[in-house]
Amino acid sequence: MRRRGTVAAVAVLLAGLFTSVQPAAASDNGLSIRPAMGWSSWSFVRRWPDETKMKAQADALVSSGLATHGYVYINLDDFYQKCDSNGFQVDGFGRWAVDTAKFPSGIKALADYVHAKGLKFGFYVTPGIAKNAVTANKPIEGTSYHAQDIADTSQTHKNYNCKNMYRLNYSHPGAQLFINSWANQMASWGVDYLKIDGVDATTVADVEAWDKALRQTGRPINFALSNNLPIAQATTWKRLANSWRTQGDVECYCGPGSNGSGFPLTDWSHVSSRFNSAASWQQYAGPGGWNDYDSLEVGNGDQVGLTADQRRTHMTHWAMISSPLLLGTDLTALTSTDLAMLTNDRLIAVDQDGVAAQRIVNSGVNQVWRKRESNGDYIVALYNTGTSGNSTVSVTWSQVGFTGPADVTNLWSGGSEGTVASSYSATLRPGETRLIRARPATASPHYEAEDATISQGVVESNHAGYSGSGFVNYDNIVGSYVEWNVNATAAGNANVTLKYANGTAVNRPMTITANGTTLTRDFPGTGNWDTWATATFTLPLVAGANTIRMTATTANGGPNADYVDVSAPTPVGTEYQAEDATISQGVAESNHTGFTGTGFVNYDNLVGSYVEFAVNTAAAGARTLTIRYANGTAVNRPMEVTVNGTTVTTQSFPATTNWDTWVDGTIPVNLQTGANTIRLTATTAGGGPNVDRITLG
């Protein structure tokens, strides 16, 4: 029997997307199937929000035309509350009191004003209960409990305004009921988006309580977490919320006003620092849950603290990594240049395709990021992240994920760049970007699931959005599978993309096998059974006939499977196992899963520990060096890469969630004919990451 659940309907139909490995199912509240877009008060209005300013920004969001391009949220951040010497003043039930001098008509009236313009209203809170509520022992609305019953006065929460927030004792039933009452109040006001700030590893219980509280209101409220959340709990944030801030504030706090307010709002270092963060967090983004890299500071020209090139790069990168696009600038003073950036629908579509890009080149100031969209196109962004000097940034199509020529379109200008044979280069000014769409001339082979071998499943057509004549509905048992027969023109690694749907709130993992390689991948909820997503993974193929089998590993069976696309295989480069290399101050181990060969190298935790590979090449020239590594800490472990005694670069090796998760980092190198040495040396006291192997492409 095939059981198919339902979840709340979503406003946007997900036509299909490419996702990386999803380590946990996304929030199943049916919201934020695409990243949120709108405006937030913190960057520009900062500590002085009021009713008049909020209405003016809402008016400008509409009159500028931004709303028609998808920017629909007007979010009120901190400092709307009223404080005294003991912290937040509270209402009769212990919840924060709104400062009536700032908001004389009240929050509901403001939300009604925003809604009347066809927009959505966002609000702000932090964990805990106010000291004043506990001191006065305020009752919990609708219950016999009081604030002193539920407060843990021995501990306080992080708060950026009035401070004095006690932690809640969630072992007492009144604690959840207090949060419910607060959420109900917000829902009655018409809140559509709630940011809970001050979240960290110690506040998981608070996030869980707010998630429950928002759900029980019956009102769809987009749930956002802030800020600088630890990546070690990434799967928790993904399960509970619709977005989560991966770093501290993008604002520089370097303006002339109090607390660094006023222009400039940010600077290049605060924006460019998001590149490494995005590489680390990429795997957690997907429908229903997004990595939030903070406000988009585009709108008011150079005075925001970024040049025009840097602002275009800022928007390009937020779109590539599918971050929420929440503007922080003054919408009442938009420049024509910046408005043109913000309303470029080609850029907005890159953000809203719901695919978080991967970094494939990271060499000095040069970076290249890529993502594959559901129609088979590749979106590629080339960056010069430096602050001085032009730089030529290059990438091959094989690095991007396909072979053969491609038709290239410049997405900022919309102009065609014609057919490009096998690689792409751009000479970029400091802080400049080039964003292109590459459409391979030869489409990837396409294999429908209904034409494959099906074990314990059935072909159906009762959900919209599939291709071909139907899709496969797996039986709800362990071991049900679909097996495709595919052909490859040559041996090598191929990108295999599965289009799938999972209308439940439960992850449906499967094993994927081909030619002796077995992968395990998660297939989280996609919102409903008519909403399709794509997942791409790399499998080794032999020349000629191959079989690819996808097998359910739980009693829920697999997701609905529509088809697989298979890219042309890329010849596998020469591999060198780390355990066979020269190891200085480290050890070969095998106590974590997923390595290749017989093990991996665990660096000693000190500066200067290294692994040195002896490699041979038939001819001198450029090569792509791929380093397969794992970093189970929350801290970057950079290494110096030297070739034949010459330093090539110092490469970042950011966190990979845990020590069983392996990823590839690529570096362009030049080798001489015959013998070469490649040394990877730790540059910090944390040592290097675990290294599995290197590959020379």
C-alpha positions as CSV (number, residue, x, y, z in Angstrom):
1,M,0.0,0.0,0.0
2,R,1.4,3.4,-0.9
3,R,0.5,6.0,1.7
4,R,0.8,9.7,0.6
5,G,0.4,12.5,3.1
6,T,-0.4,16.1,2.5
7,V,1.0,19.4,4.0
8,A,-0.2,23.0,3.9
9,A,-0.5,24.3,0.3
10,V,2.2,26.8,-0.7
11,A,1.8,29.9,-2.7
12,V,4.5,29.3,-5.2
13,L,4.7,26.1,-7.3
14,L,8.2,24.7,-7.3
15,A,8.9,23.9,-10.9
16,G,12.0,21.9,-10.1
17,L,15.5,22.6,-8.7
18,F,19.0,21.2,-8.1
19,T,19.9,20.6,-4.5
20,S,23.0,19.1,-2.8
21,V,23.0,16.5,-0.1
22,Q,20.3,17.5,2.4
23,P,21.4,16.2,5.8
24,A,17.9,16.9,7.4
25,A,14.4,17.5,6.2
26,A,13.4,21.1,5.9
27,S,10.7,22.7,8.0
28,D,7.3,21.4,6.8
29,N,5.3,24.5,7.6
30,G,4.8,25.0,3.8
31,L,6.4,28.4,3.8
32,S,9.4,29.9,2.0
33,I,9.6,27.4,-0.8
34,R,11.6,30.2,-2.4
35,P,13.8,32.7,-0.4
36,A,11.9,35.7,1.0
37,M,12.2,39.1,-0.6
38,G,11.5,42.5,0.9
39,W,12.9,45.1,3.3
40,S,14.0,45.2,6.9
41,S,14.3,48.2,9.2
42,W,17.6,47.4,10.9
43,S,20.3,48.6,8.5
44,F,19.0,52.1,7.7
45,V,16.3,52.9,10.3
46,R,18.4,51.1,13.0
47,R,17.4,52.0,16.6
48,W,14.8,54.6,15.7
49,P,11.8,52.9,14.0
50,D,8.4,54.5,14.1
51,E,5.1,54.3,12.5
52,T,5.8,57.1,10.0
53,K,9.1,55.7,8.8
54,M,7.7,52.2,8.4
55,K,4.7,53.5,6.3
56,A,7.1,55.6,4.2
57,Q,9.2,52.5,3.4
58,A,6.1,50.5,2.5
59,D,4.9,53.3,0.3
60,A,8.3,53.4,-1.5
61,L,8.4,49.6,-1.9
62,V,5.2,49.9,-4.0
63,S,5.8,53.2,-5.8
64,S,9.3,52.2,-6.9
65,G,8.0,49.1,-8.6
66,L,10.0,46.7,-6.3
67,A,6.9,45.0,-5.1
68,T,6.0,43.9,-8.6
69,H,9.3,42.2,-8.8
70,G,8.7,40.1,-5.7
71,Y,9.9,42.3,-2.8
72,V,6.9,42.0,-0.6
73,Y,8.0,41.9,3.1
74,I,8.1,45.0,5.3
75,N,9.9,43.8,8.4
76,L,10.0,45.8,11.7
77,D,13.2,44.9,13.5
78,D,14.3,45.8,17.1
79,F,13.7,48.9,19.2
80,Y,9.9,49.1,18.8
81,Q,9.6,48.2,22.5
82,K,9.4,50.4,25.6
83,C,12.1,49.9,28.3
84,D,12.8,51.1,31.9
85,S,15.7,50.5,34.2
86,N,14.7,46.8,34.7
87,G,14.4,46.0,31.0
88,F,11.3,45.6,28.8
89,Q,8.0,47.0,30.0
90,V,5.3,44.4,29.5
91,D,1.6,44.1,28.9
92,G,-0.9,42.4,31.3
93,F,0.3,39.0,30.3
94,G,4.1,39.5,30.4
95,R,4.8,40.2,26.7
96,W,6.8,43.1,25.5
97,A,4.9,46.4,25.4
98,V,5.1,48.4,22.2
99,D,6.3,52.0,22.6
100,T,3.1,54.0,21.9
101,A,5.1,57.1,21.3
102,K,6.7,55.4,18.3
103,F,3.6,53.5,17.2
104,P,0.6,55.4,18.4
105,S,-1.8,53.4,16.2
106,G,-0.4,50.1,17.4
107,I,1.2,47.2,15.5
108,K,-2.1,45.8,14.1
109,A,-2.8,49.1,12.4
110,L,0.6,49.2,10.9
111,A,0.3,45.6,9.7
112,D,-3.2,46.5,8.2
113,Y,-1.6,49.4,6.4
114,V,1.1,47.2,4.9
115,H,-1.4,44.5,3.9
116,A,-3.6,47.1,2.2
117,K,-0.7,47.7,-0.2
118,G,-0.5,44.1,-1.1
119,L,2.6,43.5,1.1
120,K,3.4,41.3,4.1
121,F,4.4,42.4,7.6
122,G,7.4,41.1,9.6
123,F,8.1,41.4,13.3
124,Y,10.9,40.8,15.8
125,V,11.5,39.0,19.2
126,T,14.2,37.4,21.2
127,P,14.1,34.3,23.5
128,G,13.0,34.3,27.1
129,I,10.7,36.3,29.4
130,A,11.2,39.9,30.6
131,K,12.4,40.6,34.1
132,N,9.5,43.0,34.6
133,A,7.0,40.2,33.8
134,V,8.7,38.0,36.5
135,T,9.0,40.7,39.1
136,A,5.3,41.6,38.7
137,N,4.5,37.8,38.4
138,K,2.2,38.5,35.4
139,P,-0.4,35.8,34.6
140,I,0.0,33.6,31.5
141,E,-2.9,34.4,29.3
142,G,-5.7,31.8,29.4
143,T,-4.0,29.7,32.1
144,S,-3.7,29.6,35.9
145,Y,0.1,29.9,35.6
146,H,2.2,33.0,36.3
147,A,5.6,34.3,35.1
148,Q,7.4,33.1,38.3
149,D,6.2,29.6,37.6
150,I,8.1,29.4,34.3
151,A,11.1,31.6,34.6
152,D,14.6,30.5,35.4
153,T,16.0,33.6,37.1
154,S,19.4,32.1,37.5
155,Q,20.1,32.5,33.7
156,T,19.5,35.3,31.2
157,H,19.3,35.3,27.5
158,K,21.2,37.4,24.9
159,N,19.3,40.6,24.1
160,Y,20.5,43.6,22.2
161,N,18.1,46.3,23.5
162,C,16.7,46.3,27.0
163,K,18.6,43.2,28.2
164,N,17.1,41.5,31.3
165,M,15.5,38.5,29.6
166,Y,15.3,35.5,31.9
167,R,15.4,32.0,30.4
168,L,12.3,29.8,30.4
169,N,11.9,26.5,32.2
170,Y,10.4,24.4,29.4
171,S,9.9,21.5,31.7
172,H,6.9,23.5,33.0
173,P,3.9,23.4,30.7
174,G,3.3,27.1,31.3
175,A,6.5,28.0,29.4
176,Q,5.1,26.7,26.0
177,L,1.7,28.3,26.8
178,F,3.4,31.7,27.4
179,I,5.2,31.5,24.0
180,N,1.8,30.4,22.4
181,S,0.1,33.4,23.9
182,W,2.8,35.7,22.4
183,A,2.5,34.0,19.0
184,N,-1.3,34.3,19.1
185,Q,-1.0,38.0,19.8
186,M,1.3,38.4,16.8
187,A,-1.0,36.4,14.6
188,S,-4.0,38.6,15.7
189,W,-2.0,41.6,14.6
190,G,-1.4,40.1,11.2
191,V,2.3,39.2,11.4
192,D,3.5,37.3,8.3
193,Y,7.2,36.9,9.2
194,L,8.9,36.5,12.6
195,K,12.6,37.0,13.2
196,I,13.8,35.6,16.5
197,D,17.2,37.1,17.4
198,G,19.9,36.0,19.8
199,V,19.7,32.4,18.8
200,D,22.7,30.2,19.6
201,A,23.5,26.6,20.5
202,T,21.9,27.1,23.9
203,T,18.5,28.2,22.6
204,V,17.3,25.2,20.7
205,A,14.5,24.7,23.2
206,D,13.4,28.3,22.5
207,V,13.4,27.8,18.8
208,E,11.4,24.6,19.1
209,A,8.9,26.4,21.3
210,W,8.4,29.3,18.9
211,D,8.1,26.8,16.0
212,K,5.3,25.0,17.8
213,A,3.7,28.3,18.9
214,L,3.6,29.7,15.3
215,R,2.1,26.6,14.0
216,Q,-0.7,26.4,16.5
217,T,-1.8,30.0,15.6
218,G,-3.1,28.7,12.3
219,R,-1.6,31.7,10.5
220,P,1.2,31.1,8.0
221,I,4.2,33.0,9.6
222,N,7.6,32.7,7.9
223,F,10.1,31.8,10.7
224,A,13.6,33.3,10.6
225,L,16.5,32.8,13.0
226,S,19.3,35.2,13.8
227,N,22.3,35.6,14.1
228,N,25.7,34.0,13.5
229,L,24.2,30.5,14.2
230,P,26.6,27.6,14.8
231,I,26.9,25.3,11.8
232,A,27.2,22.4,14.1
233,Q,23.4,22.7,14.7
234,A,22.6,23.3,11.0
235,T,20.3,20.3,10.7
236,T,18.3,21.6,13.7
237,W,17.9,25.1,12.3
238,K,16.8,23.5,9.0
239,R,14.2,21.3,10.7
240,L,12.7,24.1,12.7
241,A,12.9,27.3,10.6
242,N,12.6,28.9,7.1
243,S,15.9,30.7,7.3
244,W,18.9,31.2,9.6
245,R,21.7,33.8,9.7
246,T,25.0,32.2,9.1
247,Q,27.2,35.0,10.3
248,G,27.1,38.2,12.3
249,D,25.7,41.5,10.9
250,V,26.6,42.7,7.4
251,E,26.5,46.2,8.7
252,C,29.9,47.8,9.5
253,Y,28.6,50.1,12.3
254,C,31.1,52.7,10.9
255,G,28.6,55.5,10.2
256,P,28.9,59.0,11.9
257,G,25.8,58.6,14.1
258,S,25.4,57.0,17.5
259,N,26.2,53.3,17.6
260,G,27.8,53.7,14.1
261,S,24.5,54.5,12.5
262,G,24.0,56.3,9.2
263,F,25.9,55.9,5.9
264,P,28.0,53.9,5.2
265,L,25.9,51.0,6.1
266,T,28.5,48.3,5.3
267,D,31.9,47.8,3.7
268,W,33.5,45.3,1.3
269,S,35.0,43.2,4.0
270,H,31.6,42.5,5.6
271,V,30.2,41.4,2.2
272,S,33.2,39.4,0.9
273,S,33.4,37.5,4.2
274,R,30.2,35.8,3.1
275,F,31.9,33.8,0.4
276,N,33.6,31.3,2.7
277,S,30.5,31.1,4.8
278,A,28.3,30.4,1.8
279,A,30.7,27.6,0.8
280,S,30.4,26.0,4.2
281,W,26.6,26.3,4.5
282,Q,25.7,25.5,0.9
283,Q,24.5,22.0,1.5
284,Y,21.8,23.0,4.0
285,A,19.8,25.3,1.6
286,G,16.7,24.1,-0.1
287,P,12.9,24.5,-0.4
288,G,11.4,25.6,2.9
289,G,14.8,26.6,4.5
290,W,17.5,29.0,3.4
291,N,20.9,30.2,4.5
292,D,20.4,33.9,5.3
293,Y,23.5,36.0,4.6
294,D,21.9,39.2,6.0
295,S,20.5,42.3,4.4
296,L,21.1,43.3,0.7
297,E,22.7,46.8,0.9
298,V,21.9,48.0,-2.5
299,G,19.7,51.0,-3.2
300,N,21.4,54.3,-2.2
301,G,24.5,54.4,-4.4
302,D,28.1,54.5,-3.3
303,Q,27.2,56.0,0.1
304,V,26.2,52.6,1.4
305,G,29.9,51.8,1.5
306,L,30.3,49.8,-1.7
307,T,31.2,50.8,-5.2
308,A,28.9,50.0,-8.1
309,D,31.0,47.0,-9.0
310,Q,30.9,45.7,-5.4
311,R,27.1,46.3,-5.2
312,R,26.5,44.2,-8.4
313,T,28.8,41.5,-6.9
314,H,26.8,41.8,-3.6
315,M,23.5,41.1,-5.4
316,T,25.0,38.5,-7.7
317,H,26.3,36.5,-4.8
318,W,23.2,36.7,-2.8
319,A,21.3,35.5,-5.9
320,M,23.8,32.7,-6.6
321,I,23.5,31.3,-3.1
322,S,19.7,31.7,-2.9
323,S,19.8,34.0,0.1
324,P,16.7,35.9,1.2
325,L,16.8,39.3,-0.5
326,L,15.8,41.6,2.3
327,L,16.9,45.2,1.5
328,G,18.5,47.2,4.2
329,T,18.7,50.6,2.4
330,D,16.4,53.7,2.4
331,L,13.7,52.9,-0.2
332,T,12.6,56.5,-0.2
333,A,15.9,57.6,-1.8
334,L,16.7,54.9,-4.4
335,T,19.2,55.8,-7.1
336,S,18.3,54.9,-10.7
337,T,21.4,52.8,-11.0
338,D,20.6,50.7,-8.0
339,L,16.9,50.4,-8.8
340,A,17.9,48.9,-12.1
341,M,20.0,46.4,-10.3
342,L,17.3,45.4,-7.9
343,T,14.6,45.0,-10.6
344,N,16.8,43.0,-13.0
345,D,14.4,40.0,-13.3
346,R,17.2,37.8,-14.7
347,L,19.1,38.2,-11.4
348,I,16.0,37.7,-9.3
349,A,15.3,34.5,-11.2
350,V,18.7,33.2,-10.3
351,D,17.9,33.8,-6.6
352,Q,14.4,32.4,-6.9
353,D,15.4,29.2,-8.7
354,G,15.9,27.8,-5.3
355,V,19.4,26.3,-6.0
356,A,22.3,27.3,-3.7
357,A,25.4,27.5,-5.8
358,Q,28.6,25.6,-5.2
359,R,32.1,27.1,-5.2
360,I,34.3,25.4,-7.8
361,V,37.3,27.8,-8.0
362,N,38.9,29.5,-5.0
363,S,42.3,30.8,-5.9
364,G,43.5,34.1,-4.3
365,V,41.1,36.8,-5.3
366,N,39.5,34.6,-8.0
367,Q,36.4,32.6,-7.3
368,V,33.9,30.8,-9.5
369,W,30.5,29.5,-8.4
370,R,28.1,27.3,-10.3
371,K,24.6,25.9,-10.1
372,R,22.5,23.8,-12.5
373,E,18.9,24.7,-13.0
374,S,16.0,22.3,-13.7
375,N,16.0,22.9,-17.5
376,G,19.7,21.8,-17.8
377,D,21.2,25.3,-17.9
378,Y,24.2,26.2,-15.8
379,I,24.5,29.5,-14.0
380,V,28.1,30.5,-13.5
381,A,29.4,33.5,-11.5
382,L,33.0,34.6,-11.8
383,Y,34.4,37.0,-9.2
384,N,37.5,39.2,-8.5
385,T,37.1,39.6,-4.7
386,G,40.2,41.8,-4.4
387,T,40.3,45.5,-3.7
388,S,43.0,46.5,-6.1
389,G,44.1,45.4,-9.6
390,N,42.4,43.6,-12.4
391,S,42.3,39.8,-12.4
392,T,41.5,37.3,-15.2
393,V,39.2,34.6,-13.9
394,S,38.8,31.4,-15.8
395,V,36.7,28.2,-15.6
396,T,36.4,25.1,-17.9
397,W,33.0,23.7,-18.8
398,S,34.1,20.4,-17.3
399,Q,34.6,22.2,-13.9
400,V,31.1,23.6,-14.3
401,G,29.7,20.1,-14.9
402,F,29.4,19.4,-18.6
403,T,31.4,19.0,-21.8
404,G,31.2,20.4,-25.3
405,P,30.2,23.9,-26.4
406,A,27.6,26.1,-24.8
407,D,25.5,29.1,-25.7
408,V,26.3,31.9,-23.2
409,T,24.2,34.8,-22.1
410,N,25.4,37.6,-19.9
411,L,22.7,37.8,-17.2
412,W,23.4,41.4,-16.1
413,S,23.1,42.8,-19.6
414,G,20.9,40.2,-21.1
415,G,23.2,40.1,-24.2
416,S,24.3,37.0,-26.0
417,E,28.0,36.1,-25.9
418,G,27.6,33.4,-28.6
419,T,28.8,29.9,-28.5
420,V,31.8,29.2,-26.2
421,A,33.7,26.0,-26.9
422,S,35.1,24.6,-23.7
423,S,36.1,27.3,-21.2
424,Y,35.2,30.8,-20.2
425,S,37.3,33.7,-19.0
426,A,36.7,37.3,-17.9
427,T,39.2,40.0,-16.9
428,L,37.5,41.7,-13.9
429,R,38.1,44.9,-12.1
430,P,38.5,44.7,-8.3
431,G,35.2,43.8,-6.8
432,E,33.6,43.1,-10.2
433,T,31.6,40.0,-11.2
434,R,30.5,38.3,-14.4
435,L,27.3,36.3,-14.3
436,I,26.4,34.0,-17.2
437,R,23.9,31.4,-18.2
438,A,25.6,28.5,-20.1
439,R,23.2,26.3,-22.1
440,P,25.1,23.2,-23.3
441,A,24.7,22.6,-27.0
442,T,24.2,18.9,-26.4
443,A,21.5,18.2,-23.8
444,S,22.2,15.6,-21.1
445,P,20.7,12.2,-21.9
446,H,17.2,12.0,-20.3
447,Y,15.7,8.8,-18.9
448,E,12.1,8.7,-17.7
449,A,11.4,6.7,-14.5
450,E,8.3,5.1,-16.1
451,D,10.5,3.5,-18.7
452,A,12.9,2.0,-16.1
453,T,12.9,-1.3,-14.2
454,I,10.6,-0.9,-11.2
455,S,10.7,-3.1,-8.2
456,Q,7.8,-2.7,-5.7
457,G,6.4,0.6,-7.1
458,V,3.9,1.7,-9.8
459,V,3.7,4.2,-12.6
460,E,1.1,7.0,-11.8
461,S,0.1,10.3,-13.3
462,N,-2.2,11.7,-10.6
463,H,0.1,14.7,-9.6
464,A,0.9,17.6,-11.9
465,G,4.3,18.8,-13.0
466,Y,5.9,15.5,-14.2
467,S,7.5,15.0,-17.6
468,G,6.9,12.1,-20.0
469,S,3.8,10.0,-19.4
470,G,4.0,9.7,-15.6
471,F,6.2,9.1,-12.6
472,V,7.1,6.2,-10.3
473,N,5.4,6.0,-6.9
474,Y,7.6,3.8,-4.7
475,D,6.0,1.2,-2.4
476,N,6.3,2.2,1.2
477,I,8.8,-0.5,2.1
478,V,12.6,-0.8,2.6
479,G,14.2,-2.1,-0.6
480,S,11.7,-0.8,-3.3
481,Y,13.8,0.6,-6.2
482,V,13.9,2.0,-9.7
483,E,16.8,1.0,-11.9
484,W,17.7,2.9,-15.1
485,N,19.8,1.5,-18.0
486,V,22.0,4.3,-19.2
487,N,24.7,4.5,-21.9
488,A,27.9,6.5,-21.8
489,T,30.1,7.4,-24.7
490,A,33.2,7.2,-22.5
491,A,34.3,6.2,-19.0
492,G,34.4,8.8,-16.3
493,N,32.4,10.6,-13.6
494,A,29.0,11.8,-14.6
495,N,26.5,14.2,-12.9
496,V,23.2,12.3,-12.5
497,T,20.2,14.5,-11.7
498,L,17.0,13.0,-10.3
499,K,13.7,14.9,-10.4
500,Y,11.6,13.9,-7.5
501,A,8.7,15.0,-5.2
502,N,8.1,14.3,-1.5
503,G,4.8,15.6,-0.3
504,T,5.3,14.4,3.3
505,A,7.2,16.1,6.2
506,V,9.5,13.1,6.5
507,N,12.8,12.6,4.8
508,R,12.8,9.7,2.3
509,P,16.5,8.6,1.9
510,M,17.7,6.3,-0.8
511,T,20.9,4.5,-1.7
512,I,22.2,5.2,-5.3
513,T,24.4,2.6,-6.8
514,A,26.4,2.4,-10.0
515,N,29.5,0.3,-10.9
516,G,30.4,-0.6,-7.4
517,T,29.8,2.9,-6.0
518,T,27.1,3.4,-3.4
519,L,25.9,6.8,-2.2
520,T,23.2,7.5,0.4
521,R,21.2,10.7,-0.2
522,D,18.3,12.4,1.6
523,F,15.2,13.5,-0.2
524,P,13.4,15.9,2.1
525,G,9.8,17.2,1.7
526,T,9.2,19.4,-1.3
527,G,6.0,21.1,0.0
528,N,3.5,18.8,-1.7
529,W,3.2,16.0,-4.3
530,D,2.8,18.5,-7.2
531,T,6.1,20.3,-6.2
532,W,9.1,18.8,-7.8
533,A,12.8,19.2,-6.9
534,T,16.0,18.0,-8.4
535,A,19.1,16.4,-6.7
536,T,22.4,15.9,-8.4
537,F,25.2,13.5,-7.5
538,T,28.3,12.2,-9.2
539,L,28.6,8.6,-10.2
540,P,31.3,6.7,-12.1
541,L,30.2,5.3,-15.5
542,V,31.9,2.9,-17.9
543,A,31.9,3.3,-21.6
544,G,28.8,1.7,-22.9
545,A,26.0,0.2,-20.8
546,N,25.5,1.1,-17.1
547,T,22.8,0.6,-14.5
548,I,21.9,3.2,-11.9
549,R,19.7,1.9,-9.1
550,M,17.9,4.1,-6.5
551,T,16.7,2.1,-3.5
552,A,14.5,3.2,-0.6
553,T,16.2,2.7,2.8
554,T,13.2,3.2,5.1
555,A,9.7,1.8,5.5
556,N,8.3,5.0,3.9
557,G,9.8,4.1,0.6
558,G,11.4,6.5,-1.8
559,P,10.1,9.8,-3.1
560,N,8.1,10.0,-6.3
561,A,10.7,9.7,-9.1
562,D,10.1,11.5,-12.5
563,Y,13.3,11.1,-14.5
564,V,17.1,11.2,-14.4
565,D,19.4,13.3,-16.6
566,V,23.0,12.0,-17.1
567,S,25.8,14.4,-18.1
568,A,28.6,13.4,-20.4
569,P,31.3,11.7,-18.2
570,T,34.4,13.6,-17.4
571,P,37.5,11.5,-17.5
572,V,38.8,10.7,-14.1
573,G,42.2,12.3,-13.3
574,T,45.1,10.6,-11.7
575,E,44.4,10.0,-8.0
576,Y,47.0,10.0,-5.2
577,Q,45.9,8.7,-1.8
578,A,46.9,10.7,1.2
579,E,47.8,7.6,3.3
580,D,50.4,6.7,0.7
581,A,52.0,10.2,0.7
582,T,54.8,11.6,3.0
583,I,53.2,12.6,6.3
584,S,54.8,15.1,8.6
585,Q,53.2,15.3,12.1
586,G,50.0,13.5,11.3
587,V,48.7,9.9,11.1
588,A,46.8,7.7,8.6
589,E,43.5,6.6,10.1
590,S,40.3,4.9,9.0
591,N,37.9,5.7,11.9
592,H,35.5,7.9,9.8
593,T,33.4,6.6,7.0
594,G,33.3,7.7,3.4
595,F,37.1,7.8,2.6
596,T,38.6,6.2,-0.5
597,G,41.5,3.9,-0.6
598,T,42.6,2.4,2.8
599,G,42.2,5.5,4.9
600,F,42.9,9.3,5.2
601,V,45.4,11.5,7.0
602,N,44.6,13.2,10.3
603,Y,46.9,16.2,10.7
604,D,48.4,17.0,14.0
605,N,46.9,20.1,15.5
606,L,49.8,22.5,15.0
607,V,51.2,25.0,12.5
608,G,53.4,23.3,9.9
609,S,52.1,19.8,9.8
610,Y,51.9,18.7,6.2
611,V,51.2,15.9,3.7
612,E,53.4,15.8,0.6
613,F,52.5,14.0,-2.6
614,A,55.0,12.8,-5.2
615,V,53.3,13.0,-8.6
616,N,54.4,12.5,-12.2
617,T,53.2,14.1,-15.4
618,A,53.9,13.2,-19.0
619,A,54.0,16.9,-20.0
620,A,54.3,20.3,-18.4
621,G,51.3,22.5,-18.1
622,A,48.2,23.6,-16.2
623,R,46.3,21.1,-14.2
624,T,43.3,21.2,-11.9
625,L,44.3,20.0,-8.4
626,T,41.3,18.5,-6.5
627,I,41.7,18.0,-2.7
628,R,39.1,15.7,-1.0
629,Y,38.8,16.6,2.6
630,A,36.6,16.6,5.7
631,N,36.5,19.2,8.5
632,G,34.2,18.2,11.4
633,T,34.8,21.4,13.4
634,A,33.1,24.7,13.1
635,V,36.4,26.5,12.3
636,N,38.1,26.9,8.9
637,R,41.4,25.0,8.6
638,P,43.4,26.7,5.9
639,M,46.5,25.2,4.3
640,E,49.3,26.5,2.2
641,V,49.6,24.7,-1.2
642,T,53.1,24.5,-2.6
643,V,54.2,22.9,-5.9
644,N,57.8,22.0,-6.3
645,G,58.7,24.3,-3.3
646,T,56.8,27.3,-4.6
647,T,53.7,28.6,-2.8
648,V,50.6,28.5,-5.1
649,T,48.0,29.7,-2.6
650,T,46.7,29.5,0.9
651,Q,43.4,27.7,0.5
652,S,40.4,27.7,2.9
653,F,39.1,24.4,4.1
654,P,35.8,25.3,5.8
655,A,33.6,23.0,8.0
656,T,31.9,20.1,6.3
657,T,29.3,19.4,9.0
658,N,31.1,16.3,10.5
659,W,34.1,14.1,9.9
660,D,32.2,11.6,7.8
661,T,31.2,14.3,5.2
662,W,33.8,14.7,2.4
663,V,33.9,17.5,-0.1
664,D,36.3,18.6,-2.9
665,G,38.3,21.8,-3.1
666,T,39.8,22.7,-6.5
667,I,43.0,24.8,-7.2
668,P,44.7,25.5,-10.6
669,V,48.3,24.5,-10.6
670,N,51.2,24.3,-13.1
671,L,53.3,21.2,-13.2
672,Q,56.6,20.4,-14.8
673,T,57.3,17.3,-17.0
674,G,58.2,14.3,-14.9
675,A,58.5,14.4,-11.1
676,N,56.6,17.0,-9.0
677,T,55.9,17.5,-5.3
678,I,52.7,18.9,-4.0
679,R,52.7,19.8,-0.3
680,L,49.6,20.7,1.8
681,T,50.7,22.5,5.0
682,A,48.6,23.6,7.9
683,T,48.8,27.3,8.7
684,T,47.0,27.4,12.0
685,A,47.3,25.7,15.4
686,G,44.2,23.7,14.5
687,G,46.2,21.8,11.9
688,G,44.8,20.8,8.5
689,P,41.5,19.1,7.7
690,N,41.4,15.3,7.3
691,V,42.7,14.7,3.7
692,D,41.5,11.7,1.8
693,R,43.3,12.1,-1.6
694,I,44.2,14.5,-4.3
695,T,43.3,14.2,-8.0
696,L,45.0,15.8,-10.9
697,G,42.5,16.5,-13.7
